[in-house]
Amino acid sequence: ATIVKANTHLVLPLDVEEVKNEDGTIKQDCEICAAKRLVERIRQEHRQLSICIIADDIYSHEPFVMELRKKRMEFLLVAKPTSHTELFLHLEDLNTNSIEKGNWIEGSGTKTRHFEYRIGKALELTQSGKVVLNFLEVWQTNNEVKLLYHNSWITYF
């Protein structure tokens, strides 16, 4: 875990948690369990710190999201269509008035980049309805409409 200050190149290491098996345990440790231990320890050591967790797709599932909310931590977690089929199906079923869409352009000439986005608010992460959050998806293309970048995230922001 690191602390990063916006609009600077300052990065301060905060803490680390190993993925390891304790002697005598049968079940193998995993990244998500290590992340839960790390989140617990960081919140205990920094009770008043405003924290935003930024993480990959493996963390964007109900149990971990619920743990982050319980620890008063904001988050921006990658959510891929292949691992969040229910979320993406729900997004496609929504009325187009419920989805904010937009675009913008950066650069000029051959360096022009076209961006499109869509934002869904108050979406259920799964059918259980235990976690309701916001969704953001971004596409970046060049002048030839070649896809340069695509990603999607879940958040409470």
Disulfide bonds with the S-S distance in Angstrom:
none
